[in-house]
């Protein structure tokens, strides 16, 4: 099967960079691309306080969901409390990994209460800093969230009782096969980066899927040794690239 793509945007909250986001949203709507949008329910991270808060933020989220976009729970307050790198080992800071089950469950309950207050359904989980542990996965399951956007696999897999839809790239590139999620943090995109994003959305649009299509069309089996080996190889390459930066 030819490579297919998902697109994901992180750090959506009332105080995000609305000038950039409004331009991105126009591109997505024009090409009928249905992304994953990772929403911070109660942002306290000063790095995400870029613009005055939009009073209609949750109304916008509701419209995105009505349009078929996947709404992800992106932590609680987007504040890092531990130095745990979690299951993926990408970053050594986390809002969740390393905390007790009850502490994580309490965070999730508070976050989900905010979504419920605004009548927003949570479709999946996106961890701040890609950092979460097996305790997080269990707490998510116990609150009814069974889909995770993360992992360096080439296909969706079942692991720890959850469905993992992989997220491996931060820019579009041609791939020979597999399912690839490209993640963007839009708040600090330059004009050139925004132009490239628009060009890539137009170019890859025929091969782009929504989360709903992925879950309906892909056979999702347990994670195998080959999946794990490919994931470790991808992570090793990512670490080498980071050191080069």
C-alpha positions as CSV (number, residue, x, y, z in Angstrom):
1,X,0.0,0.0,0.0
2,X,1.3,3.5,-0.9
3,X,2.2,5.8,2.0
4,X,-0.7,7.7,3.6
5,X,-0.5,10.7,5.8
6,X,-2.2,12.4,8.8
7,X,-1.5,15.9,9.9
8,X,-1.5,17.0,13.5
9,X,-1.3,20.4,15.2
10,X,-0.3,20.7,18.9
11,X,-0.7,23.4,21.6
12,X,-4.1,24.8,20.6
13,X,-5.5,27.0,23.4
14,X,-7.3,30.3,23.8
15,X,-4.0,32.3,23.9
16,X,-2.2,30.7,20.9
17,X,-1.0,32.5,17.8
18,X,-4.3,33.2,16.1
19,X,-2.8,35.2,13.2
20,X,-0.9,32.1,12.1
21,X,-3.7,29.6,13.0
22,X,-6.4,31.4,11.0
23,X,-4.2,31.1,7.9
24,X,-3.6,27.4,8.6
25,X,-7.3,26.8,9.1
26,X,-8.2,28.4,5.8
27,X,-5.7,26.0,4.0
28,X,-7.1,23.0,5.8
29,X,-10.7,23.9,5.0
30,X,-9.9,24.7,1.3
31,X,-8.4,21.2,0.8
32,X,-10.9,19.5,3.1
33,X,-8.1,18.1,5.2
34,X,-9.2,16.8,8.6
35,X,-6.3,17.1,11.0
36,X,-5.8,16.0,14.6
37,X,-5.8,19.1,16.8
38,X,-4.3,18.7,20.3
39,X,-6.1,21.0,22.7
40,X,-4.7,22.1,26.1
41,X,-7.8,22.4,28.3
42,X,-6.4,24.7,31.0
43,X,-3.2,26.2,29.7
44,X,-0.8,27.6,32.3
45,X,2.4,27.4,30.1
46,X,3.6,31.0,29.5
47,X,5.2,29.8,26.2
48,X,1.7,29.3,24.8
49,X,0.5,32.7,25.9
50,X,1.1,34.6,22.7
51,X,-2.1,36.5,21.9
52,X,-5.0,37.8,24.0
53,X,-7.4,34.9,24.8
54,X,-10.2,34.3,22.3
55,X,-13.6,34.1,24.0
56,X,-14.9,31.9,21.3
57,X,-12.2,29.3,21.5
58,X,-14.4,26.4,22.6
59,X,-17.0,27.3,20.0
60,X,-14.2,27.0,17.4
61,X,-13.2,23.6,18.8
62,X,-16.9,22.5,18.5
63,X,-17.0,23.6,14.9
64,X,-13.8,21.7,14.2
65,X,-15.3,18.5,15.7
66,X,-18.5,19.0,13.7
67,X,-16.3,19.2,10.5
68,X,-14.8,15.8,11.2
69,X,-11.5,16.9,12.8
70,X,-10.1,14.7,15.6
71,X,-9.9,16.5,19.0
72,X,-7.1,15.3,21.2
73,X,-6.6,15.8,24.9
74,X,-3.2,17.5,25.1
75,X,-2.5,17.1,28.8
76,X,-4.0,19.3,31.5
77,X,-2.1,22.6,32.0
78,X,0.9,21.9,29.8
79,X,3.3,22.4,32.8
80,X,6.1,19.9,33.3
81,X,6.5,18.5,36.8
82,X,8.9,15.6,36.4
83,X,12.2,14.7,34.6
84,X,10.8,11.4,33.4
85,X,11.1,10.6,29.7
86,X,8.3,8.1,29.7
87,X,7.8,5.2,27.2
88,X,9.3,7.0,24.2
89,X,12.4,8.5,25.7
90,X,12.3,11.7,23.6
91,X,12.3,14.4,26.2
92,X,13.4,14.3,29.8
93,X,10.5,16.3,31.2
94,X,6.8,15.5,31.5
95,X,3.5,16.6,32.8
96,X,2.5,13.0,33.5
97,X,5.2,10.4,33.3
98,X,6.7,9.4,36.7
99,X,3.6,10.5,38.7
100,X,1.4,8.1,40.6
101,X,-1.7,6.6,39.1
102,X,-3.9,8.8,41.3
103,X,-2.1,12.0,40.4
104,X,-2.4,11.3,36.7
105,X,-6.0,10.2,37.0
106,X,-6.8,13.4,38.9
107,X,-5.2,15.5,36.1
108,X,-7.1,13.6,33.5
109,X,-10.4,14.0,35.3
110,X,-9.9,17.8,35.7
111,X,-9.0,18.1,32.0
112,X,-12.0,16.0,30.9
113,X,-14.4,18.0,33.0
114,X,-13.4,21.1,31.1
115,X,-14.0,19.3,27.8
116,X,-17.4,18.0,29.0
117,X,-18.4,21.5,30.2
118,X,-18.0,22.7,26.6
119,X,-19.6,19.6,25.2
120,X,-16.5,18.5,23.3
121,X,-15.8,14.8,22.8
122,X,-12.2,13.6,23.3
123,X,-11.2,11.4,20.4
124,X,-7.6,10.6,21.5
125,X,-4.6,11.5,23.6
126,X,-1.5,13.6,22.7
127,X,1.0,13.8,25.5
128,X,2.8,17.2,26.0
129,X,6.5,16.6,25.1
130,X,5.7,13.1,23.9
131,X,6.2,12.0,27.5
132,X,3.8,9.5,29.2
133,X,4.2,6.1,30.8
134,X,2.3,2.9,31.2
135,X,0.5,4.4,34.2
136,X,-0.8,7.1,31.9
137,X,-2.0,4.6,29.4
138,X,-3.9,2.8,32.2
139,X,-5.4,6.0,33.5
140,X,-6.5,7.0,30.0
141,X,-8.2,3.6,29.5
142,X,-10.0,4.0,32.9
143,X,-11.3,7.4,31.7
144,X,-12.5,6.0,28.3
145,X,-9.6,7.1,26.1
146,X,-8.1,4.3,24.1
147,X,-6.4,6.0,21.1
148,X,-2.9,7.6,21.4
149,X,-1.2,9.7,18.7
150,X,2.5,8.7,19.2
151,X,5.1,6.1,18.6
152,X,7.6,5.5,15.7
153,X,5.8,2.7,14.0
154,X,5.0,2.5,10.3
155,X,1.4,1.5,11.0
156,X,-1.2,1.7,13.8
157,X,-0.6,-0.9,16.5
158,X,-2.2,-2.2,19.7
159,X,0.1,-1.8,22.7
160,X,-0.7,-1.8,26.5
161,X,-4.4,-2.2,25.6
162,X,-4.5,1.0,23.5
163,X,-4.5,1.8,19.8
164,X,-1.3,3.8,18.9
165,X,-1.6,5.8,15.7
166,X,2.1,6.6,15.0
167,X,3.5,10.1,14.9
168,X,7.0,10.1,13.4
169,X,7.7,13.3,11.4
170,X,7.7,17.1,11.8
171,X,7.7,17.9,8.2
172,X,6.3,16.3,5.1
173,X,8.6,14.0,3.1
174,X,7.8,11.3,0.5
175,X,7.7,7.8,2.0
176,X,7.4,4.5,0.1
177,X,4.8,2.9,2.3
178,X,3.2,3.1,5.7
179,X,1.1,5.6,7.7
180,X,2.9,8.8,8.7
181,X,1.7,11.6,11.0
182,X,3.3,14.9,10.5
183,X,3.1,17.2,13.6
184,X,3.3,21.0,13.6
185,X,3.6,23.5,16.4
186,X,2.1,26.4,14.7
187,X,2.7,29.1,17.2
188,X,6.1,30.1,16.0
189,X,5.9,29.2,12.3
190,X,7.7,31.7,10.1
191,X,6.1,33.1,6.9
192,X,8.3,30.8,4.8
193,X,7.3,27.7,6.9
194,X,3.7,28.6,6.6
195,X,4.0,28.9,2.9
196,X,5.7,25.5,2.7
197,X,3.0,24.0,4.9
198,X,0.3,25.3,2.5
199,X,2.2,23.9,-0.5
200,X,2.6,20.5,1.2
201,X,-1.0,20.3,2.2
202,X,-2.0,20.9,-1.4
203,X,0.6,18.3,-2.7
204,X,-0.2,15.5,-0.2
205,X,-3.9,16.1,0.1
206,X,-4.9,13.1,-2.2
207,X,-3.0,10.8,0.2
208,X,-4.1,12.3,3.5
209,X,-6.6,10.7,5.9
210,X,-8.6,11.7,8.9
211,X,-8.2,9.8,12.2
212,X,-11.7,8.4,11.6
213,X,-10.6,6.9,8.3
214,X,-7.5,5.4,9.8
215,X,-9.4,3.7,12.6
216,X,-12.0,2.4,10.1
217,X,-9.7,1.3,7.2
218,X,-6.6,-0.1,8.9
219,X,-6.3,-3.5,10.4
220,X,-4.8,-2.8,13.8
221,X,-2.9,-5.8,15.3
222,X,-0.7,-6.1,18.4
223,X,2.7,-4.5,18.2
224,X,5.3,-7.1,16.9
225,X,9.0,-7.4,17.4
226,X,9.5,-6.0,13.9
227,X,7.3,-3.0,14.8
228,X,9.5,-2.5,17.9
229,X,12.7,-2.8,16.0
230,X,11.6,-0.3,13.4
231,X,10.5,2.1,16.2
232,X,13.9,1.8,18.0
233,X,15.7,2.5,14.7
234,X,13.6,5.5,14.0
235,X,14.2,6.9,17.5
236,X,17.9,6.3,17.2
237,X,18.0,8.3,13.9
238,X,16.0,11.1,15.5
239,X,18.4,11.3,18.4
240,X,21.4,11.5,16.0
241,X,19.6,14.3,14.1
242,X,19.0,16.2,17.3
243,X,22.6,16.0,18.3
244,X,23.6,17.4,14.9
245,X,21.4,20.4,15.6
